[in-house]
Amino acid sequence: MRDEYTRAKLATIGIESINTGCPTLWRLTDAVIGQIPKEKKKSVVITLTDYNRNRERDVKLLDICLRNYDAVYLFPQGTGDIPYVTELGYLDKLQFVSPQIHAYNAILESGEVDYIGTRLHAGIRALQKSVRSFIIGIDNRAKEMSRDFGLPVLDENRIDELDAWINAPYEINLSIPFERIESWKRQFRK
């Protein structure tokens, strides 16, 4: 199961499961997390979510990023992301990363960016690449995974705190359930 909330919901209808977290978390070992820089980079790669638009939240996110970073890159994951940024009036203020995973990986692997955005798995991918990641929680997935595993998630209703969060030394204390993950994997080795 992805989180404890989902595991508990399934239990109410008689389905027993193990909360191992999303498999994307399984590679977030102490060694990977230990390589994440503590200080803010000069550039940031951001994401927005075209199907979960909140103009006030997204304008604040964009303004905070533009104020705090020399370069702001947009990694568009949805087909509506670029039209949404255009509608918000920020098209000419951002640089664009090709909407392909290899392009996103390349900018993360450059060692020159932080990640900030509303896309949960883009934030997890940044952590996998030892990049400071600030995920804006816009749905229960991010919020529940933050609660269960310590993912760096800021509730969208607290977006005004983002400025202070990104300028403070980066602290992350994940609690990935590696023992439960290994227990779940053992069933396939028999």
N, CA and C atoms as a LAMMPS dump frame, in Angstrom:
ITEM: TIMESTEP
0
ITEM: NUMBER OF ATOMS
570
ITEM: BOX BOUNDS ff ff ff
-5.0000000000000000e+02 5.0000000000000000e+02
-5.0000000000000000e+02 5.0000000000000000e+02
-5.0000000000000000e+02 5.0000000000000000e+02
ITEM: ATOMS id mol type element x y z
1 1 1 N 0.822 -1.185 0
2 1 2 C 0 0 0
3 1 3 C 0.855 1.233 0
4 2 1 N 0.315 2.276 -0.567
5 2 2 C 1.01 3.555 -0.696
6 2 3 C 1.141 4.279 0.639
7 3 1 N 0.101 4.188 1.499
8 3 2 C 0.122 4.91 2.768
9 3 3 C -0.818 4.233 3.762
10 4 1 N -0.728 4.647 5.007
11 4 2 C -1.522 4.043 6.081
12 4 3 C -3.01 4.316 5.903
13 5 1 N -3.362 5.481 5.421
14 5 2 C -4.757 5.821 5.171
15 5 3 C -5.388 4.818 4.208
16 6 1 N -4.693 4.526 3.106
17 6 2 C -5.196 3.584 2.101
18 6 3 C -5.274 2.177 2.687
19 7 1 N -4.247 1.77 3.447
20 7 2 C -4.249 0.444 4.072
21 7 3 C -5.454 0.297 5.003
22 8 1 N -5.716 1.326 5.816
23 8 2 C -6.836 1.277 6.754
24 8 3 C -8.179 1.235 6.034
25 9 1 N -8.31 1.974 4.948
26 9 2 C -9.56 1.955 4.17
27 9 3 C -9.817 0.564 3.606
28 10 1 N -8.781 -0.069 3.065
29 10 2 C -8.943 -1.43 2.541
30 10 3 C -9.311 -2.416 3.647
31 11 1 N -8.733 -2.232 4.818
32 11 2 C -9.033 -3.128 5.947
33 11 3 C -10.507 -3.069 6.327
34 12 1 N -11.15 -1.91 6.148
35 12 2 C -12.57 -1.787 6.496
36 12 3 C -13.463 -2.626 5.6
37 13 1 N -12.948 -3.014 4.414
38 13 2 C -13.741 -3.871 3.527
39 13 3 C -13.154 -5.28 3.44
40 14 1 N -12.296 -5.595 4.436
41 14 2 C -11.787 -6.959 4.55
42 14 3 C -10.537 -7.279 3.75
43 15 1 N -9.89 -6.305 3.189
44 15 2 C -8.666 -6.548 2.432
45 15 3 C -7.473 -6.183 3.302
46 16 1 N -6.688 -7.173 3.651
47 16 2 C -5.493 -6.945 4.462
48 16 3 C -4.312 -6.652 3.545
49 17 1 N -3.491 -5.717 3.945
50 17 2 C -2.331 -5.335 3.137
51 17 3 C -1.218 -4.836 4.056
52 18 1 N -0.071 -4.607 3.458
53 18 2 C 1.095 -4.088 4.176
54 18 3 C 1.393 -2.714 3.613
55 19 1 N 1.607 -1.754 4.502
56 19 2 C 1.963 -0.403 4.073
57 19 3 C 3.47 -0.356 3.839
58 20 1 N 3.86 -0.482 2.578
59 20 2 C 5.274 -0.404 2.206
60 20 3 C 5.616 0.963 1.631
61 21 1 N 4.623 1.811 1.451
62 21 2 C 4.844 3.071 0.763
63 21 3 C 4.897 2.824 -0.735
64 22 1 N 4.814 3.873 -1.477
65 22 2 C 4.906 3.787 -2.937
66 22 3 C 6.277 3.231 -3.316
67 23 1 N 6.364 2.335 -4.287
68 23 2 C 7.673 1.798 -4.697
69 23 3 C 8.687 2.877 -5.097
70 24 1 N 8.21 4.066 -5.451
71 24 2 C 9.147 5.136 -5.785
72 24 3 C 9.951 5.581 -4.559
73 25 1 N 9.479 5.266 -3.373
74 25 2 C 10.199 5.619 -2.146
75 25 3 C 11.294 4.607 -1.793
76 26 1 N 11.212 3.43 -2.341
77 26 2 C 12.073 2.345 -1.893
78 26 3 C 13.556 2.602 -2.135
79 27 1 N 13.895 3.482 -3.06
80 27 2 C 15.299 3.779 -3.349
81 27 3 C 15.835 4.943 -2.521
82 28 1 N 15.004 5.492 -1.636
83 28 2 C 15.414 6.632 -0.831
84 28 3 C 16.126 6.17 0.438
85 29 1 N 17.31 5.627 0.232
86 29 2 C 18.121 5.125 1.337
87 29 3 C 18.819 6.286 2.045
88 30 1 N 19.399 5.987 3.201
89 30 2 C 20.157 7.012 3.923
90 30 3 C 21.301 7.541 3.069
91 31 1 N 21.919 6.677 2.263
92 31 2 C 23.036 7.104 1.409
93 31 3 C 22.578 8.131 0.378
94 32 1 N 21.421 7.904 -0.228
95 32 2 C 20.885 8.836 -1.231
96 32 3 C 20.499 10.148 -0.561
97 33 1 N 19.783 10.059 0.534
98 33 2 C 19.322 11.257 1.233
99 33 3 C 20.502 12.033 1.818
100 34 1 N 21.524 11.319 2.26
101 34 2 C 22.701 11.963 2.837
102 34 3 C 23.48 12.827 1.857
103 35 1 N 23.26 12.634 0.571
104 35 2 C 23.955 13.421 -0.452
105 35 3 C 23.211 14.701 -0.842
106 36 1 N 22.029 14.908 -0.278
107 36 2 C 21.252 16.105 -0.62
108 36 3 C 21.918 17.323 0.02
109 37 1 N 22.195 18.356 -0.795
110 37 2 C 22.794 19.578 -0.243
111 37 3 C 21.878 20.226 0.795
112 38 1 N 22.468 20.921 1.727
113 38 2 C 21.696 21.614 2.767
114 38 3 C 21.275 23.017 2.328
115 39 1 N 22.066 23.631 1.436
116 39 2 C 21.83 25.022 1.058
117 39 3 C 21.122 25.142 -0.29
118 40 1 N 20.404 26.235 -0.444
119 40 2 C 19.643 26.529 -1.659
120 40 3 C 20.572 26.682 -2.86
121 41 1 N 20.14 26.149 -3.985
122 41 2 C 20.856 26.308 -5.254
123 41 3 C 20.457 27.64 -5.886
124 42 1 N 21.139 28.015 -6.964
125 42 2 C 20.824 29.269 -7.661
126 42 3 C 19.668 29.112 -8.644
127 43 1 N 19.351 27.839 -8.994
128 43 2 C 18.278 27.568 -9.953
129 43 3 C 17.296 26.57 -9.353
130 44 1 N 16.118 26.552 -9.916
131 44 2 C 15.078 25.633 -9.451
132 44 3 C 14.316 25.099 -10.657
133 45 1 N 13.909 23.844 -10.573
134 45 2 C 13.002 23.275 -11.557
135 45 3 C 11.66 23.113 -10.843
136 46 1 N 10.61 23.581 -11.492
137 46 2 C 9.29 23.562 -10.869
138 46 3 C 8.311 22.746 -11.709
139 47 1 N 7.23 22.346 -11.043
140 47 2 C 6.098 21.728 -11.74
141 47 3 C 4.819 22.368 -11.229
142 48 1 N 3.843 22.391 -12.092
143 48 2 C 2.478 22.754 -11.742
144 48 3 C 1.596 21.596 -12.192
145 49 1 N 0.341 21.617 -11.812
146 49 2 C -0.564 20.522 -12.171
147 49 3 C -1.744 21.091 -12.936
148 50 1 N -1.765 20.829 -14.228
149 50 2 C -2.776 21.424 -15.105
150 50 3 C -4.201 21.025 -14.746
151 51 1 N -4.376 19.859 -14.155
152 51 2 C -5.737 19.411 -13.837
153 51 3 C -6.162 19.758 -12.406
154 52 1 N -5.284 20.403 -11.657
155 52 2 C -5.618 20.845 -10.297
156 52 3 C -5.148 22.291 -10.155
157 53 1 N -5.829 23.161 -10.858
158 53 2 C -5.439 24.559 -10.91
159 53 3 C -5.958 25.324 -9.7
160 54 1 N -5.07 26.163 -9.179
161 54 2 C -5.429 27.089 -8.121
162 54 3 C -4.596 28.34 -8.394
163 55 1 N -5.215 29.286 -9.047
164 55 2 C -4.492 30.465 -9.535
165 55 3 C -3.725 31.166 -8.414
166 56 1 N -4.369 31.4 -7.285
167 56 2 C -3.713 32.109 -6.183
168 56 3 C -2.489 31.339 -5.681
169 57 1 N -2.631 30.049 -5.454
170 57 2 C -1.518 29.214 -4.979
171 57 3 C -0.386 29.193 -6.002
172 58 1 N -0.735 28.975 -7.26
173 58 2 C 0.284 28.811 -8.293
174 58 3 C 1.015 30.117 -8.601
175 59 1 N 0.319 31.245 -8.553
176 59 2 C 0.972 32.54 -8.74
177 59 3 C 1.949 32.791 -7.587
178 60 1 N 1.543 32.472 -6.363
179 60 2 C 2.446 32.639 -5.215
180 60 3 C 3.673 31.737 -5.378
181 61 1 N 3.464 30.491 -5.783
182 61 2 C 4.581 29.57 -5.993
183 61 3 C 5.545 30.143 -7.028
184 62 1 N 5.022 30.588 -8.156
185 62 2 C 5.853 31.15 -9.22
186 62 3 C 6.592 32.402 -8.752
187 63 1 N 5.886 33.303 -8.078
188 63 2 C 6.515 34.537 -7.608
189 63 3 C 7.622 34.259 -6.597
190 64 1 N 7.385 33.336 -5.682
191 64 2 C 8.41 32.976 -4.695
192 64 3 C 9.637 32.403 -5.387
193 65 1 N 9.428 31.541 -6.359
194 65 2 C 10.556 30.948 -7.086
195 65 3 C 11.319 32.003 -7.874
196 66 1 N 10.618 32.883 -8.57
197 66 2 C 11.273 33.927 -9.358
198 66 3 C 12.038 34.905 -8.47
199 67 1 N 11.552 35.14 -7.284
200 67 2 C 12.213 36.054 -6.344
201 67 3 C 13.464 35.424 -5.723
202 68 1 N 13.457 34.106 -5.556
203 68 2 C 14.527 33.432 -4.818
204 68 3 C 15.596 32.764 -5.671
205 69 1 N 15.335 32.598 -6.962
206 69 2 C 16.274 31.869 -7.811
207 69 3 C 16.643 32.695 -9.034
208 70 1 N 17.885 32.527 -9.494
209 70 2 C 18.357 33.212 -10.696
210 70 3 C 17.689 32.666 -11.956
211 71 1 N 17.426 31.361 -11.968
212 71 2 C 16.776 30.723 -13.116
213 71 3 C 15.676 29.802 -12.609
214 72 1 N 14.516 29.86 -13.263
215 72 2 C 13.386 29.006 -12.919
216 72 3 C 13.016 28.208 -14.166
217 73 1 N 13.126 26.883 -14.051
218 73 2 C 12.808 25.966 -15.14
219 73 3 C 11.466 25.31 -14.863
220 74 1 N 10.654 25.179 -15.875
221 74 2 C 9.382 24.461 -15.764
222 74 3 C 9.523 23.11 -16.453
223 75 1 N 9.2 22.05 -15.71
224 75 2 C 9.118 20.713 -16.296
225 75 3 C 7.638 20.412 -16.48
226 76 1 N 7.116 20.562 -17.701
227 76 2 C 5.69 20.34 -17.935
228 76 3 C 5.37 18.85 -18.055
229 77 1 N 4.604 18.334 -17.124
230 77 2 C 4.232 16.923 -17.157
231 77 3 C 2.894 16.685 -17.841
232 78 1 N 2.016 17.659 -17.799
233 78 2 C 0.704 17.51 -18.414
234 78 3 C 0.593 18.362 -19.665
235 79 1 N -0.264 17.94 -20.575
236 79 2 C -0.414 18.685 -21.835
237 79 3 C -0.971 20.085 -21.612
238 80 1 N -1.602 20.31 -20.476
239 80 2 C -2.155 21.634 -20.194
240 80 3 C -1.25 22.526 -19.369
241 81 1 N -0.053 22.055 -19.002
242 81 2 C 0.826 22.848 -18.136
243 81 3 C 1.299 24.137 -18.809
244 82 1 N 1.752 24.06 -20.05
245 82 2 C 2.254 25.262 -20.729
246 82 3 C 1.108 26.241 -21.018
247 83 1 N -0.047 25.782 -21.517
248 83 2 C -1.158 26.737 -21.668
249 83 3 C -1.56 27.385 -20.332
250 84 1 N -1.481 26.624 -19.235
251 84 2 C -1.819 27.182 -17.914
252 84 3 C -0.82 28.263 -17.512
253 85 1 N 0.472 28.019 -17.696
254 85 2 C 1.499 29.011 -17.376
255 85 3 C 1.308 30.257 -18.243
256 86 1 N 0.928 30.051 -19.496
257 86 2 C 0.65 31.174 -20.401
258 86 3 C -0.526 31.988 -19.874
259 87 1 N -1.578 31.282 -19.474
260 87 2 C -2.771 31.94 -18.932
261 87 3 C -2.429 32.747 -17.678
262 88 1 N -1.507 32.242 -16.861
263 88 2 C -1.093 32.944 -15.644
264 88 3 C -0.199 34.15 -15.948
265 89 1 N 0.341 34.216 -17.163
266 89 2 C 1.176 35.338 -17.555
267 89 3 C 2.658 35.164 -17.262
268 90 1 N 3.121 33.927 -17.136
269 90 2 C 4.511 33.666 -16.757
270 90 3 C 5.326 32.995 -17.857
271 91 1 N 4.782 32.843 -19.039
272 91 2 C 5.462 32.095 -20.098
273 91 3 C 6.86 32.638 -20.39
274 92 1 N 7.001 33.943 -20.466
275 92 2 C 8.296 34.531 -20.817
276 92 3 C 9.248 34.66 -19.63
277 93 1 N 8.818 34.274 -18.452
278 93 2 C 9.656 34.385 -17.251
279 93 3 C 10.336 33.068 -16.883
280 94 1 N 9.974 31.999 -17.587
281 94 2 C 10.472 30.668 -17.251
282 94 3 C 11.286 30.087 -18.395
283 95 1 N 12.179 29.184 -18.041
284 95 2 C 12.873 28.377 -19.026
285 95 3 C 12.193 27.001 -18.999
286 96 1 N 12.252 26.292 -20.105
287 96 2 C 11.498 25.05 -20.199
288 96 3 C 12.403 23.842 -20.342
289 97 1 N 12.009 22.787 -19.644
290 97 2 C 12.658 21.484 -19.755
291 97 3 C 11.751 20.649 -20.649
292 98 1 N 12.327 19.944 -21.582
293 98 2 C 11.537 19.082 -22.457
294 98 3 C 10.711 18.114 -21.602
295 99 1 N 9.451 17.865 -21.977
296 99 2 C 8.582 17.015 -21.158
297 99 3 C 8.875 15.516 -21.305
298 100 1 N 10.123 15.168 -21.176
299 100 2 C 10.547 13.762 -21.256
300 100 3 C 11.397 13.452 -20.034
301 101 1 N 11.287 12.243 -19.528
302 101 2 C 11.977 11.895 -18.288
303 101 3 C 13.486 12.057 -18.408
304 102 1 N 14.064 11.77 -19.561
305 102 2 C 15.519 11.903 -19.679
306 102 3 C 15.943 13.366 -19.548
307 103 1 N 15.127 14.289 -20.007
308 103 2 C 15.441 15.716 -19.874
309 103 3 C 15.315 16.15 -18.418
310 104 1 N 14.29 15.645 -17.745
311 104 2 C 14.114 15.959 -16.318
312 104 3 C 15.277 15.38 -15.517
313 105 1 N 15.627 14.127 -15.794
314 105 2 C 16.77 13.513 -15.106
315 105 3 C 18.036 14.339 -15.319
316 106 1 N 18.256 14.812 -16.534
317 106 2 C 19.473 15.561 -16.849
318 106 3 C 19.575 16.835 -16.016
319 107 1 N 18.475 17.563 -15.885
320 107 2 C 18.552 18.798 -15.096
321 107 3 C 18.733 18.475 -13.617
322 108 1 N 18.118 17.403 -13.147
323 108 2 C 18.322 17.006 -11.748
324 108 3 C 19.763 16.575 -11.513
325 109 1 N 20.312 15.821 -12.456
326 109 2 C 21.675 15.302 -12.311
327 109 3 C 22.74 16.377 -12.498
328 110 1 N 22.35 17.558 -12.973
329 110 2 C 23.32 18.643 -13.149
330 110 3 C 23.899 19.114 -11.82
331 111 1 N 23.163 18.86 -10.729
332 111 2 C 23.612 19.313 -9.42
333 111 3 C 23.425 20.8 -9.198
334 112 1 N 22.671 21.446 -10.081
335 112 2 C 22.546 22.906 -10.047
336 112 3 C 21.155 23.401 -9.673
337 113 1 N 20.225 22.498 -9.34
338 113 2 C 18.846 22.924 -9.102
339 113 3 C 18.278 22.354 -7.808
340 114 1 N 17.275 23.067 -7.311
341 114 2 C 16.348 22.542 -6.311
342 114 3 C 15.1 22.143 -7.086
343 115 1 N 14.183 21.432 -6.422
344 115 2 C 12.877 21.121 -7.007
345 115 3 C 11.8 21.72 -6.119
346 116 1 N 10.812 22.365 -6.741
347 116 2 C 9.616 22.846 -6.042
348 116 3 C 8.43 22.6 -6.961
349 117 1 N 7.368 21.994 -6.429
350 117 2 C 6.201 21.835 -7.284
351 117 3 C 5.082 21.021 -6.696
352 118 1 N 4.011 20.993 -7.462
353 118 2 C 2.787 20.317 -7.049
354 118 3 C 2.704 18.877 -7.546
355 119 1 N 3.72 18.426 -8.259
356 119 2 C 3.729 17.048 -8.757
357 119 3 C 4.508 16.173 -7.782
358 120 1 N 3.779 15.314 -7.082
359 120 2 C 4.36 14.457 -6.049
360 120 3 C 5.533 13.642 -6.567
361 121 1 N 5.336 12.931 -7.659
362 121 2 C 6.379 12.02 -8.126
363 121 3 C 7.553 12.738 -8.78
364 122 1 N 7.356 13.946 -9.257
365 122 2 C 8.499 14.745 -9.715
366 122 3 C 9.365 15.102 -8.511
367 123 1 N 8.726 15.374 -7.39
368 123 2 C 9.466 15.655 -6.159
369 123 3 C 10.195 14.438 -5.628
370 124 1 N 9.557 13.283 -5.705
371 124 2 C 10.212 12.045 -5.279
372 124 3 C 11.388 11.733 -6.197
373 125 1 N 11.218 11.953 -7.5
374 125 2 C 12.324 11.722 -8.441
375 125 3 C 13.5 12.634 -8.099
376 126 1 N 13.225 13.872 -7.73
377 126 2 C 14.295 14.776 -7.318
378 126 3 C 15.036 14.201 -6.106
379 127 1 N 14.304 13.693 -5.132
380 127 2 C 14.95 13.081 -3.967
381 127 3 C 15.8 11.887 -4.379
382 128 1 N 15.295 11.064 -5.31
383 128 2 C 16.075 9.916 -5.795
384 128 3 C 17.404 10.367 -6.391
385 129 1 N 17.434 11.578 -6.937
386 129 2 C 18.644 12.131 -7.554
387 129 3 C 19.41 13.02 -6.568
388 130 1 N 19.076 12.934 -5.281
389 130 2 C 19.728 13.705 -4.208
390 130 3 C 19.63 15.21 -4.424
391 131 1 N 18.429 15.653 -4.799
392 131 2 C 18.147 17.069 -5.016
393 131 3 C 17.186 17.541 -3.927
394 132 1 N 17.437 18.747 -3.398
395 132 2 C 16.502 19.328 -2.425
396 132 3 C 15.125 19.4 -3.077
397 133 1 N 14.141 18.869 -2.39
398 133 2 C 12.803 18.761 -2.952
399 133 3 C 11.79 19.359 -1.986
400 134 1 N 10.937 20.228 -2.539
401 134 2 C 9.873 20.862 -1.763
402 134 3 C 8.567 20.594 -2.508
403 135 1 N 7.818 19.632 -2.028
404 135 2 C 6.583 19.209 -2.676
405 135 3 C 5.424 19.995 -2.068
406 136 1 N 4.611 20.584 -2.92
407 136 2 C 3.423 21.304 -2.467
408 136 3 C 2.268 20.308 -2.485
409 137 1 N 1.723 20.019 -1.316
410 137 2 C 0.668 19.009 -1.178
411 137 3 C -0.677 19.528 -1.624
412 138 1 N -1.136 19.025 -2.773
413 138 2 C -2.428 19.458 -3.315
414 138 3 C -3.473 18.35 -3.27
415 139 1 N -3.068 17.174 -2.801
416 139 2 C -4.028 16.069 -2.701
417 139 3 C -3.635 15.163 -1.537
418 140 1 N -4.491 14.194 -1.251
419 140 2 C -4.24 13.348 -0.093
420 140 3 C -3.015 12.459 -0.259
421 141 1 N -2.614 12.143 -1.489
422 141 2 C -1.442 11.278 -1.687
423 141 3 C -0.206 11.897 -1.061
424 142 1 N 0.075 13.133 -1.417
425 142 2 C 1.269 13.81 -0.894
426 142 3 C 1.162 14.004 0.614
427 143 1 N 0.008 14.423 1.077
428 143 2 C -0.167 14.691 2.505
429 143 3 C -0.043 13.416 3.335
430 144 1 N -0.644 12.331 2.881
431 144 2 C -0.564 11.062 3.617
432 144 3 C 0.851 10.495 3.59
433 145 1 N 1.523 10.591 2.446
434 145 2 C 2.895 10.067 2.358
435 145 3 C 3.852 10.922 3.184
436 146 1 N 3.56 12.193 3.327
437 146 2 C 4.363 13.039 4.203
438 146 3 C 4.184 12.608 5.651
439 147 1 N 2.946 12.396 6.033
440 147 2 C 2.623 11.987 7.399
441 147 3 C 3.267 10.636 7.74
442 148 1 N 3.192 9.694 6.806
443 148 2 C 3.694 8.338 7.074
444 148 3 C 5.209 8.205 6.957
445 149 1 N 5.817 8.905 6.005
446 149 2 C 7.215 8.633 5.68
447 149 3 C 8.139 9.844 5.801
448 150 1 N 7.588 11.014 6.108
449 150 2 C 8.416 12.198 6.282
450 150 3 C 8.795 12.908 4.993
451 151 1 N 8.06 12.658 3.917
452 151 2 C 8.348 13.387 2.682
453 151 3 C 8.231 14.891 2.927
454 152 1 N 9.069 15.686 2.275
455 152 2 C 9.037 17.141 2.468
456 152 3 C 7.866 17.776 1.715
457 153 1 N 6.725 17.803 2.366
458 153 2 C 5.494 18.301 1.749
459 153 3 C 4.987 19.495 2.541
460 154 1 N 4.694 20.57 1.828
461 154 2 C 4.084 21.759 2.41
462 154 3 C 2.646 21.805 1.922
463 155 1 N 1.699 21.819 2.837
464 155 2 C 0.292 21.888 2.462
465 155 3 C 0.054 23.14 1.627
466 156 1 N -0.717 22.992 0.565
467 156 2 C -0.977 24.105 -0.346
468 156 3 C -1.562 25.323 0.36
469 157 1 N -2.252 25.128 1.464
470 157 2 C -2.844 26.24 2.199
471 157 3 C -1.808 27.03 3.007
472 158 1 N -0.574 26.527 3.015
473 158 2 C 0.511 27.199 3.741
474 158 3 C 1.599 27.68 2.767
475 159 1 N 1.227 27.95 1.533
476 159 2 C 2.187 28.31 0.485
477 159 3 C 3.015 29.537 0.866
478 160 1 N 2.474 30.427 1.697
479 160 2 C 3.225 31.604 2.112
480 160 3 C 4.485 31.231 2.908
481 161 1 N 4.542 30.035 3.451
482 161 2 C 5.705 29.576 4.217
483 161 3 C 6.836 29.059 3.322
484 162 1 N 6.569 28.933 2.024
485 162 2 C 7.554 28.379 1.102
486 162 3 C 8.84 29.193 1.081
487 163 1 N 8.724 30.495 1.084
488 163 2 C 9.897 31.37 1.031
489 163 3 C 10.877 31.027 2.159
490 164 1 N 10.393 30.974 3.376
491 164 2 C 11.254 30.652 4.527
492 164 3 C 11.786 29.226 4.439
493 165 1 N 10.948 28.311 3.971
494 165 2 C 11.328 26.893 3.9
495 165 3 C 12.515 26.691 2.966
496 166 1 N 12.484 27.321 1.798
497 166 2 C 13.565 27.097 0.832
498 166 3 C 14.851 27.819 1.211
499 167 1 N 14.747 28.841 2.049
500 167 2 C 15.935 29.586 2.445
501 167 3 C 16.57 29.074 3.73
502 168 1 N 15.943 28.131 4.372
503 168 2 C 16.509 27.511 5.577
504 168 3 C 17.377 26.324 5.162
505 169 1 N 18.342 25.942 6.008
506 169 2 C 19.108 24.72 5.702
507 169 3 C 18.141 23.534 5.551
508 170 1 N 18.374 22.73 4.536
509 170 2 C 17.461 21.631 4.206
510 170 3 C 17.557 20.521 5.241
511 171 1 N 16.433 20.167 5.778
512 171 2 C 16.338 19.069 6.737
513 171 3 C 15.317 18.068 6.227
514 172 1 N 15.694 16.818 6.197
515 172 2 C 14.762 15.763 5.798
516 172 3 C 15.036 14.543 6.662
517 173 1 N 13.987 13.975 7.185
518 173 2 C 14.108 12.817 8.054
519 173 3 C 13.066 11.79 7.613
520 174 1 N 13.438 10.99 6.624
521 174 2 C 12.516 9.993 6.091
522 174 3 C 12.47 8.763 6.982
523 175 1 N 11.328 8.12 6.981
524 175 2 C 11.184 6.842 7.683
525 175 3 C 10.552 5.846 6.708
526 176 1 N 11.375 5.372 5.795
527 176 2 C 10.922 4.402 4.799
528 176 3 C 10.908 3.028 5.482
529 177 1 N 9.819 2.271 5.362
530 177 2 C 9.697 0.995 6.078
531 177 3 C 10.422 -0.16 5.361
532 178 1 N 11.745 -0.1 5.336
533 178 2 C 12.526 -1.074 4.58
534 178 3 C 12.28 -2.51 5.042
535 179 1 N 12.021 -2.72 6.333
536 179 2 C 11.752 -4.069 6.83
537 179 3 C 10.441 -4.61 6.248
538 180 1 N 9.393 -3.783 6.22
539 180 2 C 8.118 -4.204 5.623
540 180 3 C 8.252 -4.416 4.118
541 181 1 N 9.051 -3.581 3.474
542 181 2 C 9.278 -3.712 2.029
543 181 3 C 9.932 -5.063 1.747
544 182 1 N 10.953 -5.386 2.52
545 182 2 C 11.66 -6.656 2.328
546 182 3 C 10.736 -7.834 2.615
547 183 1 N 9.91 -7.713 3.637
548 183 2 C 8.939 -8.768 3.959
549 183 3 C 7.975 -8.98 2.797
550 184 1 N 7.488 -7.904 2.21
551 184 2 C 6.573 -7.995 1.071
552 184 3 C 7.263 -8.628 -0.123
553 185 1 N 8.518 -8.29 -0.392
554 185 2 C 9.252 -8.838 -1.532
555 185 3 C 9.514 -10.341 -1.381
556 186 1 N 9.696 -10.796 -0.138
557 186 2 C 10.019 -12.211 0.107
558 186 3 C 8.959 -13.157 -0.468
559 187 1 N 7.714 -12.718 -0.501
560 187 2 C 6.655 -13.598 -1.015
561 187 3 C 6.905 -14.006 -2.459
562 188 1 N 7.652 -13.22 -3.211
563 188 2 C 7.891 -13.515 -4.611
564 188 3 C 9.136 -14.358 -4.829
565 189 1 N 9.897 -14.571 -3.785
566 189 2 C 11.141 -15.349 -3.89
567 189 3 C 10.943 -16.825 -3.568
568 190 1 N 9.768 -17.164 -3.116
569 190 2 C 9.503 -18.555 -2.708
570 190 3 C 9.211 -19.425 -3.901
